[in-house]
Amino acid sequence: MAPPVHSEITLTVNGEEHTLLVDHRTTLLDALRERLDLTGTKKGCDQGQCGACTVLLDGRRAVSCLQLAVAAEGRTVTTVEGLADGDRLHPVQQAFLDLDGFQCGYCTPGQICSAVAVIEEHAAGWPSAVTADVRPEAGPPELTAEEIRERMSGNLCRCGAHVQIVRSVARAAGAEEAAV
């Protein structure tokens, strides 16, 4: 007898549980977009290289095109649609809006989800490849434009809005002067 190729799973997305019957090969990206109608998460390269499909998985960023939906069961998924608090935008969303941290907008949902995680990672003291002093006792590095660029490097913007993206992340993190 052939093994089953479908499973019923329950995904917790943006605070709501959704039970779906999915093919085992269905990516989290496709489940979000095609089954749950959460189209904020974009399909860019479909190879994990552009970051357009970035979501938060248990609070950490993940490219949803490389994550199988069945592997996300029991985890918390947050998409760009789940960041706002009612009509009040998340501080990162508001900063992107205020500072024009987007042009065509295609990569913006992934950029915003990634930026939310970047700010949390920085606050927790996680070093990046450009962090000068990685000793735990050194504490979080200064959130400079160089730090932001390095930490956001997995998210591409073909329009070239990177300068405003860095400024938006800095503003949301309260490090606005670092993005000059």
Backbone hydrogen bonds in HBPLUS format (Angstrom, degrees):
<---DONOR---> <-ACCEPTOR-->    atom                        ^
c    i                          cat <-CA-CA->   ^        H-A-AA   ^      H-
h    n   atom  resd res      DA  || num        DHA   H-A  angle D-A-AA Bond
n    s   type  num  typ     dist DA aas  dist angle  dist       angle   num
A0024-HIS N   A0005-VAL O   2.85 MM  19  5.70 158.4  1.90 149.6 150.0     1
A0007-SER N   A0022-VAL O   2.90 MM  15  5.58 153.0  1.97 152.4 158.9     2
A0022-VAL N   A0007-SER O   2.88 MM  15  5.58 164.1  1.90 160.4 157.0     3
A0009-ILE N   A0020-LEU O   2.76 MM  11  5.42 159.5  1.80 162.6 166.4     4
A0020-LEU N   A0009-ILE O   2.80 MM  11  5.42 157.3  1.85 156.3 164.0     5
A0011-LEU N   A0018-HIS O   2.76 MM   7  5.19 157.2  1.81 155.8 156.0     6
A0018-HIS N   A0011-LEU O   2.76 MM   7  5.19 147.1  1.87 146.6 157.9     7
A0077-VAL N   A0012-THR O   2.86 MM  65  6.05 173.0  1.87 169.9 171.0     8
A0013-VAL N   A0016-GLU O   2.82 MM   3  5.34 151.4  1.90 162.6 154.2     9
A0016-GLU N   A0013-VAL O   2.99 MM   3  5.34 168.0  2.01 116.8 120.4    10
A0014-ASN N   A0077-VAL O   2.81 MM  63  6.24 163.7  1.84 164.1 167.7    11
A0026-THR N   A0023-ASP O   2.98 MM   3  5.45 170.1  1.99 122.5 125.0    12
A0069-ALA N   A0026-THR O   2.91 MM  43  5.93 175.0  1.92 151.2 152.6    13
A0031-ALA N   A0027-THR O   2.98 MM   4  6.29 157.6  2.03 150.8 157.5    14
A0028-LEU N   A0067-GLN O   2.62 MM  39  5.54 160.5  1.66 167.1 163.0    15
A0032-LEU N   A0028-LEU O   2.88 MM   4  6.08 161.2  1.91 154.5 159.2    16
A0029-LEU N   A0064-SER O   3.08 MM  35  4.80 148.7  2.18 125.0 117.9    17
A0033-ARG N   A0029-LEU O   2.98 MM   4  6.18 170.7  1.99 156.0 158.3    18
A0034-GLU N   A0030-ASP O   2.78 MM   4  5.44 153.6  1.85 141.3 149.8    19
A0035-ARG N   A0031-ALA O   3.09 MM   4  4.95 140.6  2.25 116.3 127.2    20
A0036-LEU N   A0031-ALA O   3.04 MM   5  6.41 133.4  2.27 153.5 166.8    21
A0038-LEU N   A0032-LEU O   2.88 MM   6  5.34 167.4  1.90 150.8 146.5    22
A0156-LEU N   A0050-CYS O   2.85 MM 106  5.25 165.8  1.87 151.9 153.4    23
A0054-THR N   A0051-GLY O   3.11 MM   3  5.28 161.0  2.15 119.1 118.1    24
A0064-SER N   A0053-CYS O   3.33 MM  11  5.53 167.8  2.34 118.8 120.9    25
A0055-VAL N   A0062-ALA O   2.94 MM   7  5.54 159.5  1.99 157.5 162.2    26
A0062-ALA N   A0055-VAL O   2.88 MM   7  5.54 147.1  1.99 157.8 161.9    27
A0056-LEU N   A0078-THR O   2.91 MM  22  4.94 177.3  1.91 153.6 154.5    28
A0078-THR N   A0056-LEU O   2.79 MM  22  4.94 157.0  1.84 147.5 152.3    29
A0057-LEU N   A0060-ARG O   2.65 MM   3  5.19 170.8  1.65 155.4 153.5    30
A0060-ARG N   A0057-LEU O   3.13 MM   3  5.19 165.9  2.15 109.2 111.4    31
A0058-ASP N   A0076-THR O   2.68 MM  18  4.86 168.1  1.70 153.9 155.6    32
A0066-LEU N   A0063-VAL O   3.22 MM   3  5.98 161.6  2.25 118.6 123.5    33
A0071-ALA N   A0068-LEU O   3.04 MM   3  5.30 133.1  2.26 102.4 115.0    34
A0072-ALA N   A0069-ALA O   2.99 MM   3  5.19 151.6  2.07 105.7 114.8    35
A0075-ARG N   A0072-ALA O   3.05 MM   3  5.42 153.3  2.12 137.0 135.8    36
A0082-GLY N   A0079-THR O   2.89 MM   3  5.32 148.2  1.99 111.5 121.2    37
A0083-LEU N   A0080-VAL O   3.41 MM   3  5.51 172.4  2.41 108.2 110.0    38
A0085-ASP N   A0088-ARG O   2.76 MM   3  5.11 161.4  1.80 166.0 162.5    39
A0088-ARG N   A0085-ASP O   3.08 MM   3  5.11 157.2  2.14 124.8 122.1    40
A0093-GLN N   A0090-HIS O   2.95 MM   3  5.15 111.6  2.43 104.8 121.3    41
A0094-GLN N   A0090-HIS O   2.90 MM   4  6.20 162.4  1.93 161.9 167.7    42
A0095-ALA N   A0091-PRO O   2.94 MM   4  6.07 155.1  2.01 141.1 147.7    43
A0096-PHE N   A0092-VAL O   2.98 MM   4  6.21 161.3  2.01 152.7 157.1    44
A0097-LEU N   A0093-GLN O   3.03 MM   4  6.27 154.9  2.09 146.7 153.7    45
A0098-ASP N   A0094-GLN O   2.80 MM   4  6.01 167.2  1.82 155.5 158.9    46
A0099-LEU N   A0095-ALA O   2.92 MM   4  5.89 158.7  1.96 150.2 155.1    47
A0101-GLY N   A0096-PHE O   2.86 MM   5  4.39 165.2  1.88 133.0 137.4    48
A0108-THR N   A0105-GLY O   3.25 MM   3  4.99 138.0  2.44  92.9 104.8    49
A0111-GLN N   A0107-CYS O   2.93 MM   4  6.10 158.4  1.98 155.1 161.8    50
A0112-ILE N   A0108-THR O   2.82 MM   4  5.96 163.0  1.85 158.6 162.1    51
A0113-CYS N   A0109-PRO O   3.00 MM   4  6.23 167.5  2.02 149.2 152.4    52
A0114-SER N   A0110-GLY O   2.94 MM   4  6.02 161.4  1.97 146.2 152.0    53
A0115-ALA N   A0111-GLN O   2.82 MM   4  6.00 155.9  1.88 147.5 154.8    54
A0116-VAL N   A0112-ILE O   2.99 MM   4  6.25 154.5  2.05 152.5 158.2    55
A0117-ALA N   A0113-CYS O   3.28 MM   4  6.60 159.4  2.33 145.9 150.3    56
A0118-VAL N   A0114-SER O   2.80 MM   4  6.08 155.4  1.86 152.0 160.3    57
A0119-ILE N   A0115-ALA O   2.99 MM   4  6.16 165.6  2.02 153.5 155.1    58
A0120-GLU N   A0116-VAL O   3.24 MM   4  6.49 157.8  2.29 142.2 148.2    59
A0121-GLU N   A0117-ALA O   2.76 MM   4  5.96 162.4  1.79 158.1 163.2    60
A0122-HIS N   A0118-VAL O   2.87 MM   4  6.03 163.4  1.90 153.0 157.5    61
A0123-ALA N   A0119-ILE O   2.98 MM   4  6.14 164.0  2.01 145.9 150.6    62
A0124-ALA N   A0120-GLU O   2.99 MM   4  6.18 140.8  2.15 141.6 151.9    63
A0126-TRP N   A0121-GLU O   3.03 MM   5  5.47 157.0  2.09 160.9 153.8    64
A0125-GLY N   A0122-HIS O   2.86 MM   3  5.12 155.5  1.92 108.2 116.2    65
A0131-THR N   A0128-SER O   3.25 MM   3  5.21 164.6  2.27 103.9 108.5    66
A0138-ALA N   A0135-ARG O   2.91 MM   3  5.38 153.9  1.98 115.5 124.1    67
A0139-GLY N   A0136-PRO O   3.14 MM   3  5.76 160.5  2.18 116.1 121.5    68
A0144-THR N   A0142-GLU O   2.97 MM   2  5.68 125.5  2.27 108.6  92.7    69
A0148-ILE N   A0144-THR O   2.96 MM   4  6.29 164.8  1.98 154.7 158.3    70
A0149-ARG N   A0145-ALA O   2.86 MM   4  6.04 168.2  1.87 152.8 156.1    71
A0150-GLU N   A0146-GLU O   3.01 MM   4  6.18 162.9  2.04 148.2 152.8    72
A0151-ARG N   A0147-GLU O   2.90 MM   4  6.07 166.9  1.92 154.7 158.7    73
A0152-MET N   A0148-ILE O   2.86 MM   4  5.96 142.4  2.01 151.4 161.3    74
A0153-SER N   A0150-GLU O   3.22 MM   3  5.11 163.6  2.25 104.2 108.2    75
A0155-ASN N   A0152-MET O   3.01 MM   3  5.79 164.5  2.03 130.3 132.7    76
A0160-GLY N   A0157-CYS O   3.36 MM   3  5.64 150.6  2.46 103.1 110.7    77
A0165-ILE N   A0161-ALA O   2.94 MM   4  6.15 147.7  2.04 152.1 162.0    78
A0166-VAL N   A0162-HIS O   2.92 MM   4  6.12 163.7  1.95 154.0 156.3    79
A0167-ARG N   A0163-VAL O   3.12 MM   4  6.40 158.7  2.17 143.1 149.1    80
A0168-SER N   A0164-GLN O   2.84 MM   4  5.98 150.5  1.93 140.6 148.9    81
A0169-VAL N   A0165-ILE O   2.93 MM   4  6.21 162.0  1.96 155.8 159.5    82
A0170-ALA N   A0166-VAL O   2.97 MM   4  6.15 164.0  2.00 150.2 155.0    83
A0171-ARG N   A0167-ARG O   2.90 MM   4  6.10 160.6  1.93 148.0 153.1    84
A0172-ALA N   A0168-SER O   3.00 MM   4  6.21 168.1  2.01 151.6 154.7    85
A0173-ALA N   A0169-VAL O   2.98 MM   4  6.13 141.9  2.12 144.9 155.5    86
A0175-ALA N   A0170-ALA O   2.76 MM   5  4.77 156.7  1.82 153.8 149.2    87
A0174-GLY N   A0171-ARG O   3.00 MM   3  5.05 154.0  2.07 103.0 111.4    88
A0178-ALA N   A0175-ALA O   2.86 MM   3  5.53 150.6  1.94 122.2 131.2    89
A0179-ALA N   A0176-GLU O   3.18 MM   3  5.68 156.1  2.24 112.9 119.2    90
